[in-house]
């Protein structure tokens, strides 16, 4: 991976995390490296259980204190060591420097408070401004999200609004303090296809205006292909492929990435059954021997009994697969 530059806003290096359980631990993240530059839109994709969200939440240190253990690696956010920063300082960093858009806006917003109160509380917590100034900013942000009559919307409760409207409000809140990074964890899962595209286009346009980087967590490769500049493919807590989105999704090198693409409905022949990946994600409470995808891979060979390293197969395109090694 490239050395961090002056434009690097997030630098996760060889991160490993485990969650203690009865008689052992779940090794959820295993040597993950993710880097983001200012203004980039970077995707992380993979099946449920691949540790996409755990990795992203560690960038904001949102995992419950005392319930996990970092067994290796580092996390640097805007040049600050996230693993060493005091919690009181993290409270300032969250919202001001890095924001998060969660998957389900109805649970992320307080159902007992009007939208205005919630927006003003967030804005005034991180910006030195008066209540009228905060209200004017909230109205402008909602307008930027193409919300008609934002003053009326601010008087509503979250349950009075549609899912698409609530998600736009969350995105407006995420941008309210001009953060340098926004982490979007499956932000459009609950929305229909048309609204998904509208919401993502608004988010990307706003990020481009401010130079904000976006870390986009998703299982939807079609959305990632339209939205992201680069992509990391994760499986069983590890990165198995990464690079420019066009290269990774256009010429995938890892069998897992190819299997994900084959499972897309748009790639199926009319009337044909959808392809699925046989088997299940490995049990991460047990030590992994060799390539974690080998038990589900039809191309597995003898070298797959040892873990393959991430190596470059093309310009900025890397994969962890022995099949792409010249020595196989």
C-alpha positions as CSV (number, residue, x, y, z in Angstrom):
1,X,0.0,0.0,0.0
2,X,1.1,3.6,-0.6
3,X,2.7,5.5,2.2
4,X,0.4,8.1,3.8
5,X,0.5,11.5,2.1
6,X,-0.5,15.0,3.3
7,X,-3.9,14.3,1.7
8,X,-4.4,11.0,3.6
9,X,-7.4,11.4,5.9
10,X,-7.8,7.8,7.0
11,X,-5.0,5.3,7.3
12,X,-5.8,1.8,8.8
13,X,-2.7,-0.4,8.8
14,X,-2.8,-4.2,9.4
15,X,-5.7,-3.8,11.9
16,X,-6.7,-7.0,13.8
17,X,-9.6,-7.0,16.2
18,X,-11.1,-9.8,18.3
19,X,-14.3,-10.1,20.4
20,X,-13.9,-12.2,23.5
21,X,-16.6,-15.0,23.9
22,X,-17.0,-17.9,26.2
23,X,-14.0,-20.2,25.8
24,X,-12.2,-18.1,23.2
25,X,-12.6,-15.1,20.9
26,X,-14.0,-14.2,17.5
27,X,-11.2,-12.9,15.4
28,X,-13.4,-10.5,13.4
29,X,-10.7,-8.4,11.7
30,X,-7.5,-9.9,10.4
31,X,-4.7,-7.6,9.2
32,X,-6.9,-5.1,7.3
33,X,-5.3,-2.1,5.6
34,X,-7.5,0.7,4.2
35,X,-6.4,4.2,3.1
36,X,-8.4,7.2,2.0
37,X,-7.3,10.4,0.4
38,X,-9.1,13.7,0.7
39,X,-12.2,13.9,-1.5
40,X,-12.2,10.2,-2.4
41,X,-15.2,7.9,-2.4
42,X,-14.0,4.5,-1.3
43,X,-16.2,1.4,-1.0
44,X,-16.0,-1.7,1.2
45,X,-18.0,-4.7,-0.1
46,X,-18.5,-8.3,1.0
47,X,-21.0,-10.7,2.5
48,X,-22.6,-10.2,5.9
49,X,-20.0,-11.2,8.5
50,X,-17.0,-10.1,6.5
51,X,-16.3,-7.3,9.1
52,X,-17.1,-4.3,6.8
53,X,-18.9,-2.4,9.5
54,X,-16.6,-3.4,12.3
55,X,-13.6,-2.0,10.3
56,X,-15.5,1.2,9.5
57,X,-16.7,1.8,13.0
58,X,-13.2,1.4,14.4
59,X,-12.3,4.5,12.4
60,X,-14.6,6.5,14.7
61,X,-14.0,4.1,17.7
62,X,-17.6,3.4,17.9
63,X,-17.2,-0.2,19.1
64,X,-18.4,-0.7,22.7
65,X,-15.5,-0.1,25.1
66,X,-14.3,-3.2,26.9
67,X,-16.1,-5.5,24.5
68,X,-13.3,-5.9,21.9
69,X,-9.5,-6.1,21.8
70,X,-7.2,-4.7,19.2
71,X,-4.5,-7.4,18.7
72,X,-2.5,-5.6,16.1
73,X,-2.2,-2.6,13.7
74,X,-3.1,1.1,13.9
75,X,-5.8,3.5,13.0
76,X,-4.9,7.1,12.0
77,X,-7.6,9.7,11.4
78,X,-6.4,13.0,10.1
79,X,-3.0,12.2,11.5
80,X,-4.3,11.3,15.0
81,X,-3.9,7.9,16.6
82,X,-7.5,6.9,17.1
83,X,-6.5,4.0,19.4
84,X,-4.7,6.4,21.8
85,X,-7.0,9.4,21.8
86,X,-9.0,10.0,24.9
87,X,-12.8,9.5,24.7
88,X,-13.5,13.2,25.5
89,X,-11.4,14.1,22.5
90,X,-13.1,11.5,20.3
91,X,-16.5,13.2,21.2
92,X,-15.1,16.4,19.5
93,X,-13.7,14.5,16.5
94,X,-17.0,12.7,15.9
95,X,-19.3,15.0,14.1
96,X,-16.7,17.7,13.5
97,X,-14.0,15.8,11.6
98,X,-15.8,12.5,10.8
99,X,-19.5,11.8,10.6
100,X,-21.6,8.6,10.1
101,X,-24.7,7.9,8.1
102,X,-26.4,4.7,9.5
103,X,-28.4,2.1,7.7
104,X,-31.8,2.7,9.2
105,X,-32.7,6.4,9.7
106,X,-35.7,5.7,11.8
107,X,-33.6,4.3,14.5
108,X,-30.8,6.8,14.1
109,X,-33.2,9.8,14.6
110,X,-34.9,10.3,17.9
111,X,-38.6,9.6,17.4
112,X,-39.7,11.8,20.3
113,X,-38.1,15.0,19.0
114,X,-38.9,17.2,16.0
115,X,-36.3,17.4,13.3
116,X,-35.4,21.0,14.1
117,X,-34.4,20.2,17.6
118,X,-32.2,17.3,16.6
119,X,-30.5,19.2,13.8
120,X,-29.8,22.3,16.0
121,X,-28.5,20.2,18.8
122,X,-25.9,18.6,16.5
123,X,-24.9,21.8,14.8
124,X,-24.5,23.8,18.0
125,X,-22.6,21.0,19.7
126,X,-19.8,21.2,17.1
127,X,-20.1,24.8,15.7
128,X,-19.8,28.1,17.7
129,X,-23.0,29.6,16.5
130,X,-26.3,31.1,17.8
131,X,-29.6,29.3,17.6
132,X,-30.8,31.5,14.6
133,X,-27.5,30.8,12.8
134,X,-27.9,27.1,13.4
135,X,-31.5,27.1,12.2
136,X,-30.5,29.0,9.0
137,X,-27.7,26.4,8.4
138,X,-30.1,23.5,8.9
139,X,-32.6,25.0,6.4
140,X,-29.8,25.4,3.9
141,X,-28.5,21.9,4.4
142,X,-32.0,20.4,3.9
143,X,-32.4,22.5,0.8
144,X,-29.0,21.1,-0.5
145,X,-30.6,17.6,-0.1
146,X,-33.4,18.7,-2.4
147,X,-36.0,18.7,0.4
148,X,-38.9,20.9,-0.6
149,X,-40.1,23.3,2.1
150,X,-37.4,22.5,4.7
151,X,-38.9,24.8,7.3
152,X,-42.1,22.7,7.4
153,X,-40.1,19.5,7.4
154,X,-38.1,20.7,10.5
155,X,-41.4,20.8,12.4
156,X,-42.1,17.1,11.7
157,X,-41.2,14.1,13.8
158,X,-39.2,11.3,12.1
159,X,-42.1,8.9,11.9
160,X,-44.1,11.4,9.9
161,X,-41.6,11.4,7.1
162,X,-40.8,8.8,4.3
163,X,-37.7,6.6,4.5
164,X,-36.0,8.6,1.7
165,X,-36.7,11.9,3.5
166,X,-35.3,10.6,6.8
167,X,-32.2,9.4,5.0
168,X,-31.7,12.8,3.4
169,X,-32.0,14.4,6.8
170,X,-29.3,12.1,8.2
171,X,-27.0,13.0,5.3
172,X,-27.7,16.7,5.9
173,X,-26.7,16.2,9.5
174,X,-23.6,14.3,8.5
175,X,-22.5,17.4,6.4
176,X,-23.6,19.9,9.0
177,X,-20.1,20.5,10.5
178,X,-18.1,20.2,7.2
179,X,-16.4,16.9,8.2
180,X,-13.4,15.7,6.3
181,X,-14.8,12.1,6.2
182,X,-18.3,10.6,6.1
183,X,-18.7,6.9,6.8
184,X,-21.9,5.6,5.2
185,X,-22.9,2.2,6.4
186,X,-25.4,0.6,4.0
187,X,-27.1,4.1,3.8
188,X,-29.7,3.1,1.1
189,X,-30.6,-0.5,2.0
190,X,-34.1,0.4,3.1
191,X,-34.8,2.6,0.0
192,X,-36.2,1.7,-3.4
193,X,-33.9,1.8,-6.4
194,X,-34.9,5.2,-7.7
195,X,-34.5,6.9,-4.3
196,X,-31.2,5.1,-3.7
197,X,-29.7,6.7,-6.8
198,X,-31.0,10.2,-6.0
199,X,-29.7,10.0,-2.4
200,X,-26.3,8.8,-3.5
201,X,-26.0,11.4,-6.2
202,X,-26.8,14.2,-3.7
203,X,-24.3,12.8,-1.2
204,X,-21.5,12.6,-3.8
205,X,-22.3,16.1,-5.2
206,X,-22.2,17.6,-1.7
207,X,-19.0,15.8,-0.9
208,X,-17.3,17.0,-4.1
209,X,-18.2,20.6,-3.2
210,X,-16.6,20.3,0.2
211,X,-13.8,18.0,-0.6
212,X,-15.2,15.4,1.9
213,X,-14.1,11.8,1.6
214,X,-16.7,9.1,1.9
215,X,-16.2,5.5,3.1
216,X,-19.2,3.6,1.6
217,X,-20.0,0.3,3.2
218,X,-22.3,-1.9,1.0
219,X,-23.2,-5.4,-0.2
220,X,-24.6,-3.9,-3.4
221,X,-21.9,-4.1,-6.1
222,X,-24.1,-2.2,-8.6
223,X,-24.2,0.8,-6.4
224,X,-20.5,0.6,-5.6
225,X,-19.7,0.5,-9.3
226,X,-21.6,3.8,-9.9
227,X,-20.6,5.6,-6.7
228,X,-17.0,4.7,-5.7
229,X,-13.6,5.7,-7.0
230,X,-11.9,2.7,-5.3
231,X,-13.1,-0.5,-3.6
232,X,-11.9,-3.0,-1.0
233,X,-13.4,-6.5,-1.2
234,X,-13.5,-8.1,2.3
235,X,-14.0,-11.7,3.1
236,X,-13.9,-13.3,6.6
237,X,-12.3,-10.3,8.2
238,X,-9.6,-9.8,5.5
239,X,-9.2,-7.7,2.4
240,X,-8.9,-10.1,-0.5
241,X,-8.9,-7.6,-3.4
242,X,-8.6,-3.8,-3.7
243,X,-8.0,-1.2,-6.4
244,X,-9.8,1.2,-8.7
245,X,-13.5,0.3,-8.9
246,X,-13.4,-0.2,-12.7
247,X,-10.5,-2.6,-12.5
248,X,-11.7,-4.6,-9.5
249,X,-15.3,-5.0,-10.8
250,X,-14.4,-5.0,-14.5
251,X,-11.5,-7.5,-14.3
252,X,-11.8,-9.2,-10.9
253,X,-8.8,-11.3,-10.0
254,X,-10.0,-13.0,-6.8
255,X,-12.4,-16.0,-7.1
256,X,-14.6,-14.4,-4.3
257,X,-15.0,-11.1,-6.2
258,X,-15.9,-13.0,-9.4
259,X,-18.4,-15.1,-7.4
260,X,-20.0,-12.0,-6.0
261,X,-20.4,-10.5,-9.5
262,X,-21.9,-13.8,-10.9
263,X,-24.5,-13.6,-8.1
264,X,-25.8,-10.2,-9.3
265,X,-29.4,-10.6,-10.8
266,X,-28.5,-8.4,-13.7
267,X,-25.8,-10.9,-14.7
268,X,-28.2,-13.8,-14.9
269,X,-29.8,-15.1,-18.1
270,X,-33.5,-14.5,-18.4
271,X,-35.4,-17.4,-16.8
272,X,-32.2,-18.9,-15.3
273,X,-31.7,-19.5,-11.6
274,X,-29.5,-17.0,-9.8
275,X,-26.1,-18.2,-8.9
276,X,-25.0,-18.3,-5.3
277,X,-21.7,-18.9,-3.6
278,X,-21.7,-22.5,-2.1
279,X,-20.9,-23.0,1.5
280,X,-20.8,-20.4,4.3
281,X,-18.4,-17.9,5.8
282,X,-15.9,-19.6,8.1
283,X,-16.2,-19.6,11.8
284,X,-13.9,-16.9,13.0
285,X,-13.7,-18.2,16.5
286,X,-11.5,-21.0,15.1
287,X,-8.0,-20.4,13.7
288,X,-8.0,-20.1,9.9
289,X,-5.5,-22.3,8.0
290,X,-4.5,-21.0,4.6
291,X,-6.8,-19.1,2.3
292,X,-10.1,-18.4,4.1
293,X,-12.1,-18.7,0.8
294,X,-10.5,-22.1,-0.2
295,X,-13.3,-24.3,1.2
296,X,-15.8,-22.5,-1.0
297,X,-13.6,-22.1,-4.1
298,X,-13.9,-24.5,-7.0
299,X,-10.4,-23.5,-8.1
300,X,-8.6,-24.2,-4.9
301,X,-5.3,-26.0,-5.2
302,X,-2.5,-27.3,-3.0
303,X,-0.8,-23.9,-2.4
304,X,-4.2,-22.6,-1.0
305,X,-3.4,-24.4,2.3
306,X,-1.2,-21.4,3.2
307,X,-2.5,-17.9,3.4
308,X,-1.8,-15.8,0.3
309,X,-0.4,-12.2,0.7
310,X,-2.0,-9.2,-1.0
311,X,0.1,-8.6,-4.1
312,X,-0.1,-6.2,-7.0
313,X,-1.5,-7.7,-10.2
314,X,-1.9,-4.4,-12.2
315,X,-1.6,-0.7,-11.6
316,X,-2.9,-0.1,-8.0
317,X,-4.9,-3.3,-8.3
318,X,-4.0,-6.0,-5.6
319,X,-5.4,-9.4,-4.7
320,X,-4.7,-12.1,-2.2
321,X,-4.9,-15.3,-4.3
322,X,-2.3,-17.9,-5.2
323,X,-4.0,-18.3,-8.6
324,X,-2.6,-14.9,-9.7
325,X,0.9,-15.7,-8.5
326,X,3.5,-16.6,-11.1
327,X,4.8,-19.3,-8.7
328,X,1.6,-21.4,-8.8
